[in-house]
Amino acid sequence: MLNTEFEQFLDENGNLSFNEDATLVDYVERNVRDQADTLAYRYIDYSRERDGEAQDLTWAQFGKRLRAVAARLQQVTEHGDRVAILAPQSLEYVIGFFAALYASNIAVPLFSPDEPGHTDRLHAVLDDCKPTAILTSTKSAEAVRDFFADKPAKERPRVIAVDAVPDSVGSTWVAPVAGKDHNKDTVAYLQYTSGSTRVPAGVEITYLAVAANVLQIYDTIEIDLNSRGVTWLPMFHDMGLLTVILPALGGRYITIMSPQAFVRRPGRWIKELAAASDGAGTFAAAPNFAFEHAAARGLPKEGEELDLSNVIGLINGSEPVTVSSMKKFNDAFGPYGLPKTAIKPCYGMAEATLFVSATARENEAKVIYVDREDLNAGHLTVVDDDAPNAVPQVSCGQVAMSQWATIVDPETGAERADGDVGEIWLHGLNIGKGYWNKDDETEATFHNKLVTPLESGSHAEGTDVDADWMATGDYGVWLDNELYITGRVKDLVIVDGRNHYPQDLEFSAQESSTALRPGFIAAFSVPANELPSVVFDNANSGLAYDADDAAEQLVVVAERGVGKRVAPQEVADTVRAAIAQRHGVMVRDVLLVPAGSIPRTSSGKIARRAAKGAYVDGTLRGGYQQTAFPDAPDQ
């Protein structure tokens, strides 16, 4: 680490170690005391001014607001009650999250019900965690109360507008007592992840897990106390939430903007990352699509100055990292001083709090090319980039300190050798405790045993023999001490007994025709007898309907690109030919849909199973427009 401040968290062997009594609240209180007049959070509101209006909170102001809101919560809740944050992106959201911890409650970061399309997910999550109180902002309070209006009065949670609580209420705040109200294994918050085909699951994140993960991020990217962050990610998303938690254990302030502000003008994000007179290094985290979006629409205007030489790390995660997006971003902003080492492909998931691995600060992102056939058969064989079956694989670097990742045969519990693909299993201080109210899922996911570690070169070295391992549901492989993610176990497309990774099929489709919108393509398999009748009516599918035929068939759904319209059949023929040639498999249906049709998660990932569901029930073919995020970890 760059800063000796972090040495207090290391034991004699260089592993993470925490004071038995200290929790996130104690670290925030330390900042409130020692950094009182220093800026903690800045929110830039672009809703009224194109250039934005900055709203600042110093640590002293932050502490005063936290005590006030926490004291109000202590009047209406008990220790361990769930407190949901249903607020728009704002400083009130940050205050609400930390205030729940200050009140010894379990925070549940969610979103305002006045955001269109989220209603079903919000109902499911709230029914699962049953919050006693809701924290919101004055602006959203009416929508929140309306959301609960159909419930009997005694079943409605108490709704508290964070910005309406007077500072004076804080005089009654009772600080949590270590060992009684808080300890390392106490659940701090529930991070909800939900599949499009299952009830949302709340990952129980303990105080130990979140503190460990914050420091793992610091260590990997080498953030110091002179580093400031920038985020537009929604705070109910794990990557957005961890970014705003980071200052609690070190670093400078975090600048926050809304996702809408970024999407409309990605140059706003770039501008805030740029060098300032304070000389601070800057960092951020974003999904892969954001880098492509910023490269296309975030460049400065003619004559505008931009200096990105101070960027120390841009975590690229939450969805598969593509070589093309990194190249576009580097090509776009390299002339403005962006270091080639800035983009950090990483791997993470909510069940691990967030962060698992990333490329080290001093290294550029590593890309290798492997043989497609061998990859589909479960082995990484490195080939030249111009080899006939070459497929790019982006390294996710090394696993963070005090964390372990093994590649396992999930059927036998045996560790696989480097170069062999298997399911990624994780162990470490940052792993969540389990799923809220889901004992069976918790057991299946978080309590696995590594039966047969490798005799030499095991990636489990340093763990206890009977350690619990968390099964990620992701396929991956170790090669030359680098971790590569090859895809989701449940997303794998198996046609005619052969494995295909959907992102590989999607890329081939994308490259075959300019009529398709890049990055907005979904490939999945559907049993033949569940295909829509229109597929059998099309002679190009090569299929006749058979009610007993359940063989999996490949479907590609793609959003139409901008520009000249091309006949759908011509596009479909082109896609079929490309995939048949490169992958040796027939696409039974190529469906073109309008922009905005393919479901995506809140982090921008293609939600393949949600897309498959909409395809099978016919809504996708009808020009379905997404209004909600499935936000699935298993997409």
matplotlib code that plots the C-alpha trace (Angstrom):
import matplotlib.pyplot as plt

x = [0.0, 1.1, 0.0, 1.4, -2.1, -3.1, -0.4, -2.6, -4.9, -2.1, -0.8, 2.8, 2.3, 0.9, -2.7, -5.7, -6.5, -9.0, -9.4, -12.0, -14.2, -13.9, -16.6, -17.4, -19.2, -15.9, -13.9, -16.5, -16.4, -12.6, -12.9, -15.6, -13.2, -9.8, -10.9, -13.8, -13.4, -12.2, -14.6, -16.2, -18.8, -19.7, -22.9, -23.2, -26.8, -27.3, -31.1, -31.3, -27.9, -26.1, -22.8, -24.1, -24.5, -22.1, -23.5, -20.7, -20.5, -17.5, -16.9, -18.2, -21.4, -21.7, -21.3, -23.9, -26.4, -25.7, -26.3, -29.5, -31.0, -29.7, -31.3, -34.6, -34.3, -33.5, -36.8, -38.8, -36.6, -34.9, -31.3, -31.1, -34.3, -34.0, -34.0, -34.5, -33.2, -35.7, -34.2, -32.9, -29.1, -28.2, -26.3, -29.4, -28.9, -25.4, -26.5, -29.4, -27.2, -24.6, -27.3, -28.9, -25.5, -25.2, -28.6, -27.5, -30.0, -29.4, -29.3, -31.1, -29.9, -32.7, -34.2, -37.0, -40.4, -40.9, -38.3, -40.4, -40.5, -39.0, -42.3, -42.3, -38.7, -39.2, -42.3, -40.4, -37.4, -39.4, -41.6, -38.4, -36.6, -39.6, -38.2, -39.4, -38.5, -37.8, -35.3, -36.0, -35.7, -38.4, -38.6, -39.5, -41.4, -44.9, -44.1, -42.8, -45.9, -48.1, -46.2, -47.3, -50.8, -52.5, -51.2, -53.0, -51.7, -50.1, -48.1, -46.6, -43.0, -42.2, -41.2, -38.5, -37.3, -33.6, -33.3, -36.3, -34.7, -33.3, -29.7, -30.8, -32.3, -28.8, -28.3, -30.2, -28.1, -26.8, -23.5, -23.4, -21.5, -18.9, -19.6, -23.2, -24.7, -21.8, -19.0, -17.2, -19.7, -22.8, -24.7, -24.2, -26.4, -28.3, -27.1, -30.0, -29.2, -32.1, -32.4, -35.1, -36.4, -36.2, -37.1, -34.5, -31.9, -30.3, -26.6, -25.7, -22.7, -21.0, -19.0, -15.8, -16.6, -17.2, -14.1, -12.0, -13.2, -12.7, -9.0, -8.6, -9.6, -7.2, -4.4, -4.9, -5.2, -2.9, -5.3, -3.8, -5.2, -4.6, -6.9, -10.4, -13.1, -15.9, -19.0, -22.3, -23.3, -26.6, -26.0, -28.3, -25.8, -22.8, -20.2, -21.8, -22.3, -18.7, -17.4, -19.3, -18.1, -14.4, -13.8, -14.7, -11.3, -9.2, -8.8, -10.2, -13.7, -16.0, -17.8, -21.2, -23.6, -26.7, -26.6, -28.9, -26.3, -23.6, -25.7, -26.8, -23.4, -20.6, -18.1, -19.2, -17.7, -14.5, -14.3, -14.5, -11.8, -9.4, -6.5, -7.3, -5.2, -5.3, -3.0, -5.0, -5.0, -8.5, -10.2, -13.6, -15.5, -17.8, -19.2, -17.7, -20.4, -19.6, -16.1, -17.5, -20.1, -17.6, -15.3, -18.1, -19.7, -17.5, -14.6, -14.0, -15.1, -12.6, -10.3, -11.3, -8.5, -8.4, -5.7, -6.2, -2.6, -3.6, -6.0, -4.7, -7.3, -10.6, -12.1, -13.8, -16.2, -19.7, -19.9, -17.5, -14.6, -14.2, -10.9, -12.7, -14.1, -10.8, -9.1, -11.7, -11.4, -7.6, -7.5, -10.0, -8.4, -4.7, -4.1, -5.3, -2.8, -4.7, -2.2, -2.2, -2.4, -5.6, -8.2, -8.3, -10.3, -11.6, -13.8, -16.3, -19.8, -22.2, -21.7, -18.0, -19.2, -17.9, -14.3, -12.3, -9.5, -8.0, -4.9, -2.2, -1.8, 1.5, 0.3, -1.6, -4.6, -3.5, -5.2, -4.4, -5.9, -7.0, -8.3, -12.1, -12.6, -10.2, -11.9, -15.3, -13.9, -12.6, -9.0, -7.1, -4.6, -2.9, -2.6, -1.6, -4.2, -4.6, -5.1, -8.3, -10.1, -8.6, -10.8, -9.6, -9.6, -9.0, -7.2, -8.8, -5.4, -4.6, -6.9, -6.9, -5.0, -6.6, -8.8, -8.4, -9.9, -9.8, -10.9, -13.0, -14.9, -18.2, -19.4, -16.4, -15.0, -11.6, -9.3, -8.4, -5.0, -3.9, -5.1, -8.3, -11.7, -13.9, -16.2, -14.6, -14.8, -13.9, -12.8, -11.8, -12.7, -14.9, -17.3, -20.9, -22.4, -25.2, -28.6, -31.2, -33.9, -32.7, -31.0, -31.0, -29.5, -27.0, -25.8, -25.5, -23.6, -21.5, -20.7, -18.8, -15.7, -12.6, -12.3, -9.1, -6.7, -3.9, -0.8, 1.4, 0.6, -2.8, -4.5, -6.0, -2.6, -2.9, -6.5, -7.8, -8.4, -12.0, -12.6, -15.9, -15.8, -18.4, -19.5, -19.7, -21.6, -18.9, -16.5, -12.9, -9.3, -5.9, -3.1, 0.4, -0.9, -3.7, -7.4, -9.6, -13.4, -14.9, -18.6, -21.6, -22.3, -26.0, -25.5, -23.5, -25.2, -25.1, -26.3, -25.8, -23.7, -21.2, -20.5, -20.6, -20.0, -22.8, -20.5, -18.4, -21.5, -22.8, -19.4, -19.5, -23.0, -22.0, -18.9, -20.9, -23.2, -23.2, -27.0, -26.7, -26.3, -22.9, -23.1, -26.9, -27.1, -28.2, -27.5, -29.2, -30.7, -34.4, -35.9, -37.2, -40.8, -40.8, -39.7, -42.4, -44.5, -43.1, -39.7, -41.1, -42.9, -39.5, -37.9, -34.5, -34.7, -34.5, -36.9, -40.3, -42.4, -42.4, -44.1, -41.6, -38.5, -36.8, -33.4, -31.8, -31.7, -29.6, -31.4, -29.8, -31.7, -30.2, -31.2, -31.1, -28.3, -28.7, -28.3, -29.4, -32.1, -31.3, -33.8, -34.2, -33.8, -30.5, -29.2, -30.3, -28.6, -25.4, -25.5, -26.3, -23.4, -20.9, -21.8, -22.0, -18.6, -16.9, -18.7, -20.2, -23.7, -26.9, -28.9, -32.5, -33.9, -32.3, -34.7, -34.2, -35.8, -35.9, -33.3, -34.0, -35.7, -33.1, -33.2, -30.1, -29.2, -28.7, -25.0, -25.5, -25.1, -27.1, -29.8, -29.8, -32.3, -34.7, -34.2, -34.9, -38.1, -39.4, -38.5, -40.4, -43.5, -43.5, -43.1, -39.6, -40.9, -43.6, -41.1, -40.9, -39.3, -37.5, -38.6, -37.0, -33.7, -33.7, -30.4, -29.4, -26.1, -26.5, -26.7]
y = [0.0, 3.5, 4.9, 3.8, 4.6, 1.2, -0.7, -0.5, -3.1, -5.6, -8.4, -9.6, -11.7, -8.9, -10.1, -8.0, -7.8, -5.6, -4.4, -6.7, -3.7, -1.4, -1.3, 1.0, 3.4, 3.8, 4.6, 7.2, 8.8, 9.0, 11.0, 13.2, 13.9, 14.1, 15.5, 17.7, 20.5, 18.3, 17.5, 14.1, 14.0, 16.1, 15.6, 17.4, 18.1, 18.5, 18.6, 22.4, 23.6, 22.0, 22.5, 21.2, 22.6, 21.2, 20.2, 19.6, 17.8, 18.1, 15.3, 17.4, 18.2, 14.5, 13.4, 15.9, 14.6, 11.0, 11.4, 13.3, 10.7, 7.8, 9.3, 9.5, 5.9, 4.8, 6.4, 4.0, 0.9, -1.8, -3.1, -5.3, -3.9, -3.5, 0.1, 0.5, 3.5, 4.5, 7.7, 9.1, 9.5, 12.2, 13.1, 12.1, 8.6, 8.5, 9.9, 7.5, 4.4, 5.3, 6.6, 3.1, 1.7, 4.5, 3.4, -0.3, -1.2, -3.3, -1.0, -2.1, 0.1, 0.3, 3.0, 5.5, 4.0, 6.9, 5.5, 3.8, 0.1, -1.0, -1.7, -5.5, -5.9, -3.3, -5.2, -8.5, -7.1, -5.3, -8.4, -10.3, -8.0, -6.4, -3.0, -1.2, 2.2, 3.8, 6.5, 8.8, 12.5, 15.1, 15.1, 11.3, 11.1, 11.4, 8.6, 6.4, 6.9, 6.2, 3.0, 1.7, 3.2, -0.1, -1.7, -1.6, 1.3, -1.1, -2.9, 0.3, 1.1, 4.5, 6.8, 9.4, 12.1, 12.4, 16.1, 16.9, 15.7, 18.7, 18.5, 19.1, 15.6, 14.2, 15.1, 11.9, 9.6, 6.6, 5.3, 1.6, -0.4, -2.8, -6.4, -5.6, -3.7, -4.2, -6.6, -7.9, -10.6, -8.4, -7.8, -4.2, -4.3, -6.5, -6.2, -7.4, -9.2, -10.7, -13.0, -12.5, -15.9, -16.0, -14.1, -11.4, -12.6, -10.3, -11.0, -10.5, -8.2, -8.0, -5.2, -7.3, -8.1, -4.5, -3.2, -6.0, -5.4, -1.6, -2.2, -4.9, -2.3, 0.2, -2.3, -3.4, 0.0, 1.6, 4.3, 6.7, 9.5, 11.9, 10.0, 11.0, 9.0, 9.8, 7.8, 7.9, 4.3, 3.8, 3.4, 0.4, -1.4, -3.0, -1.2, 2.2, 1.5, 0.4, 3.5, 5.8, 3.6, 4.0, 7.3, 5.8, 4.0, 6.5, 8.6, 12.0, 12.8, 11.1, 13.1, 11.7, 12.3, 10.5, 7.7, 9.8, 12.7, 10.3, 8.7, 12.0, 13.6, 11.1, 14.0, 15.0, 11.9, 12.4, 16.1, 15.1, 12.5, 15.1, 16.6, 19.5, 22.0, 19.7, 17.3, 14.3, 11.0, 10.0, 6.6, 5.3, 2.1, 1.4, -1.4, -2.1, -0.3, 3.0, 3.0, 2.6, 5.2, 7.7, 7.2, 7.8, 10.8, 12.1, 13.8, 17.5, 20.1, 21.8, 24.0, 22.6, 21.5, 18.0, 16.4, 12.8, 12.1, 11.8, 8.9, 6.0, 3.4, 2.8, -0.5, -2.1, -4.7, -6.0, -7.4, -9.1, -6.7, -6.4, -5.7, -3.3, -1.1, -0.7, 0.1, 2.7, 4.3, 4.4, 5.7, 8.4, 9.7, 8.7, 12.0, 13.7, 12.0, 9.0, 6.4, 3.1, 1.4, 3.2, 0.7, -2.2, -5.2, -6.8, -9.6, -9.2, -10.0, -9.0, -12.3, -11.2, -7.8, -6.6, -6.9, -10.1, -9.4, -6.8, -5.9, -4.4, -0.6, -0.6, -3.1, -2.6, -4.8, -8.1, -9.7, -13.2, -15.2, -18.8, -21.5, -21.5, -25.2, -26.0, -23.3, -24.8, -28.2, -26.7, -25.8, -22.6, -23.0, -19.7, -19.0, -16.1, -13.4, -14.1, -17.9, -19.2, -20.0, -17.2, -15.8, -12.9, -13.4, -10.4, -11.1, -10.0, -10.0, -11.2, -12.0, -9.3, -9.8, -12.0, -13.7, -16.9, -18.1, -21.8, -23.4, -26.4, -29.3, -28.5, -32.2, -33.6, -30.7, -31.3, -28.3, -28.1, -27.4, -24.1, -23.9, -26.0, -24.3, -24.9, -23.1, -20.3, -20.8, -18.0, -17.8, -14.7, -12.0, -10.2, -13.1, -12.4, -14.3, -15.8, -14.9, -13.3, -15.8, -18.4, -21.2, -23.7, -21.2, -20.1, -23.6, -24.4, -21.2, -20.3, -23.6, -25.7, -27.9, -28.2, -32.0, -32.4, -29.4, -29.7, -31.4, -28.6, -25.1, -25.0, -21.7, -22.7, -22.5, -20.6, -21.6, -24.1, -27.6, -27.4, -23.8, -22.9, -21.9, -19.8, -21.2, -18.2, -19.9, -18.4, -20.4, -19.3, -20.5, -19.6, -19.2, -17.7, -16.4, -14.5, -15.1, -15.3, -15.4, -17.4, -17.1, -17.9, -21.6, -21.0, -18.9, -21.6, -22.4, -26.2, -27.2, -30.6, -31.6, -28.8, -25.9, -22.3, -19.1, -16.6, -13.6, -15.3, -16.0, -12.4, -10.9, -13.0, -11.8, -8.2, -8.3, -9.8, -6.9, -3.2, -3.3, -4.6, -2.3, -3.1, -4.5, -5.0, -8.6, -11.7, -15.3, -18.1, -21.6, -22.5, -26.0, -26.6, -27.2, -23.8, -21.8, -19.4, -20.7, -18.0, -19.7, -22.9, -20.9, -19.5, -21.9, -20.5, -22.0, -25.6, -26.8, -28.5, -28.4, -31.5, -31.4, -34.0, -32.2, -30.6, -30.3, -26.9, -24.5, -21.4, -18.0, -14.6, -11.4, -8.1, -4.5, -2.7, -0.2, 3.4, 4.3, 2.7, 0.0, -3.4, -6.1, -8.4, -11.5, -10.3, -9.5, -12.9, -14.7, -12.8, -13.6, -17.3, -17.6, -16.0, -18.1, -21.3, -20.7, -19.6, -21.9, -24.7, -24.2, -23.2, -20.1, -21.1, -17.6, -14.2, -11.7, -7.9, -5.6, -1.9, -0.1, -0.5, -3.9, -6.3, -6.4, -5.2, -5.1, -1.9, -2.2, -2.5, -6.2, -8.2, -10.0, -13.2, -15.2, -12.2, -11.8, -15.5, -15.3, -12.3, -14.1, -17.3, -15.4, -13.3, -9.8, -9.4, -10.1, -7.5, -4.6, -4.8, -1.8, -2.3, -0.1, -2.0, -3.6, -7.4, -6.7, -10.4, -11.6, -14.7, -13.0]
z = [0.0, -0.6, 2.7, 6.1, 7.6, 6.2, 8.1, 11.2, 9.5, 8.8, 11.0, 11.2, 8.0, 5.9, 6.1, 6.9, 10.6, 12.5, 16.0, 17.6, 18.7, 15.7, 13.0, 10.1, 12.5, 14.5, 11.4, 10.3, 13.8, 13.6, 10.4, 11.9, 14.8, 13.0, 9.6, 10.7, 8.1, 5.3, 2.4, 2.6, -0.1, -3.1, -5.1, -8.4, -9.3, -13.1, -13.0, -13.2, -14.5, -17.5, -15.7, -12.4, -8.9, -6.3, -2.9, -0.4, 3.0, 5.3, 7.8, 10.6, 8.8, 7.8, 11.4, 12.6, 10.1, 10.8, 14.6, 14.0, 11.6, 13.6, 16.8, 14.9, 13.9, 17.5, 18.5, 16.2, 15.7, 17.7, 17.3, 14.1, 12.5, 8.8, 7.5, 3.7, 1.8, -0.8, -2.1, -5.3, -6.0, -3.5, -0.4, 1.5, 0.2, 1.6, 5.0, 5.1, 4.6, 7.2, 9.6, 9.7, 10.8, 13.4, 14.8, 15.0, 12.3, 9.2, 6.2, 3.0, 0.1, -2.6, -4.8, -4.9, -6.0, -8.3, -10.6, -13.4, -13.8, -10.5, -8.6, -8.8, -7.6, -4.8, -3.5, -3.5, -1.7, 1.0, 1.5, 2.1, 4.5, 6.2, 7.1, 10.2, 8.8, 5.4, 4.9, 1.9, 0.9, 1.0, -2.7, -2.8, 0.5, -1.1, -3.6, -0.8, 1.3, -1.7, -2.3, 1.1, 1.0, 0.2, 3.4, 6.7, 8.9, 11.4, 8.6, 7.1, 8.0, 9.4, 6.6, 7.5, 5.2, 5.9, 5.1, 7.3, 10.5, 12.5, 13.6, 17.2, 17.3, 17.3, 21.0, 21.9, 19.8, 21.6, 20.1, 19.3, 22.0, 20.6, 21.4, 22.2, 19.2, 16.8, 16.3, 13.2, 12.5, 12.8, 9.6, 8.5, 5.4, 2.9, -0.7, -2.8, -6.0, -7.9, -10.9, -13.5, -12.7, -9.0, -5.8, -4.9, -2.4, 0.1, 0.7, 4.4, 4.4, 7.8, 9.2, 8.8, 5.2, 4.1, 5.9, 4.4, 0.9, 1.1, 2.1, -0.6, -3.2, -1.6, -1.7, -5.3, -6.8, -4.3, -3.3, -0.7, 1.5, -1.4, -3.8, -4.7, -6.4, -8.9, -9.2, -11.1, -10.4, -8.6, -4.8, -4.6, -6.8, -5.0, -7.0, -6.5, -2.7, -2.1, -3.8, -1.4, 1.6, 0.6, 2.3, 5.7, 5.8, 3.9, 0.7, -0.1, -0.9, -3.4, -6.1, -6.9, -9.8, -11.0, -13.6, -15.8, -15.7, -17.0, -19.7, -21.1, -21.1, -20.2, -20.5, -17.0, -15.6, -17.6, -16.5, -12.8, -13.3, -14.7, -12.8, -10.5, -8.6, -5.5, -7.3, -6.2, -8.1, -9.2, -9.4, -10.4, -11.1, -14.0, -16.1, -19.6, -21.6, -19.8, -21.3, -24.8, -24.2, -22.8, -25.8, -28.2, -26.5, -23.7, -25.6, -24.8, -27.3, -29.6, -27.6, -24.2, -22.0, -20.4, -18.3, -17.3, -16.3, -12.7, -13.2, -11.0, -11.7, -13.5, -12.3, -15.2, -13.9, -13.4, -16.9, -19.3, -20.3, -24.0, -25.8, -28.2, -25.4, -23.7, -27.0, -27.9, -24.5, -24.5, -28.1, -27.2, -24.1, -24.5, -26.2, -23.1, -20.8, -19.8, -18.6, -20.5, -17.1, -16.0, -17.0, -14.5, -15.6, -12.5, -11.2, -8.4, -7.1, -4.4, -2.5, -2.0, -0.9, -4.3, -5.2, -5.9, -8.3, -10.6, -12.6, -10.4, -10.5, -12.4, -15.1, -18.3, -18.9, -20.2, -23.2, -24.5, -27.4, -27.0, -29.2, -29.3, -29.6, -26.7, -24.6, -25.2, -24.2, -20.9, -21.5, -22.2, -25.1, -26.0, -29.8, -32.0, -32.3, -36.1, -35.6, -37.3, -34.0, -31.8, -29.1, -26.9, -23.1, -20.8, -17.6, -14.3, -12.7, -9.2, -6.3, -3.6, -0.3, 2.4, -0.3, -2.3, -5.6, -6.6, -9.9, -9.0, -10.5, -8.6, -8.9, -7.1, -5.1, -6.7, -7.6, -11.2, -12.6, -14.0, -17.6, -17.0, -16.8, -13.8, -11.4, -9.3, -5.6, -3.2, 0.4, 2.4, 5.0, 2.5, 1.7, 2.8, 5.7, 3.6, 2.1, 4.3, 5.2, 2.7, 4.6, 1.7, -0.8, 1.8, 2.4, -1.3, -2.1, 0.9, 2.6, 0.1, 0.9, -1.3, -1.1, -3.1, -3.4, -5.9, -4.4, -5.6, -6.8, -5.0, -5.0, -1.6, 0.1, 3.3, 4.1, 6.7, 5.5, 6.5, 5.2, 3.7, 0.1, -1.8, -5.1, -7.6, -10.5, -12.8, -15.0, -14.8, -15.2, -13.7, -16.2, -15.4, -12.1, -13.8, -13.3, -16.4, -16.3, -19.1, -18.4, -16.2, -15.6, -16.2, -19.3, -21.2, -24.5, -25.1, -28.5, -30.0, -27.0, -27.6, -25.2, -26.4, -24.4, -25.2, -25.3, -28.0, -30.1, -29.6, -30.7, -33.9, -34.6, -33.9, -36.2, -39.0, -39.7, -39.2, -39.0, -35.4, -32.4, -30.9, -27.3, -27.5, -28.6, -26.6, -27.4, -25.6, -26.3, -26.3, -26.5, -30.0, -28.8, -27.0, -30.1, -31.4, -34.4, -36.6, -36.5, -38.0, -40.7, -41.8, -44.1, -43.2, -39.7, -41.1, -38.4, -38.4, -35.3, -33.1, -29.7, -28.3, -29.6, -26.6, -28.1, -27.4, -30.3, -30.7, -30.8, -31.3, -30.5, -31.6, -31.4, -34.7, -35.2, -36.4, -40.0, -43.2, -42.7, -44.1, -44.8, -41.7, -43.7, -45.2, -41.7, -40.4, -43.3, -42.6, -38.9, -39.5, -42.0, -39.7, -36.6, -38.7, -40.1, -36.8, -34.3, -36.3, -35.1, -36.7, -35.4, -35.6, -35.1, -35.6, -34.2, -34.7, -32.2, -31.6, -29.5, -25.8, -26.2, -24.8, -21.0, -19.2, -15.5, -13.6, -14.3, -18.0, -18.4, -20.9, -18.9, -21.0, -19.0, -18.9, -22.6, -23.1, -21.0, -23.0, -26.2, -25.2, -24.0, -27.2, -25.6, -27.1, -30.6, -30.1, -29.7, -25.9, -24.3, -21.0, -18.1, -15.2, -14.4, -13.8, -12.0, -11.9, -10.6, -12.7, -16.0]

ax = plt.figure().add_subplot(projection="3d")
ax.plot(x, y, z, "-o")
ax.set_aspect("equal")
plt.show()
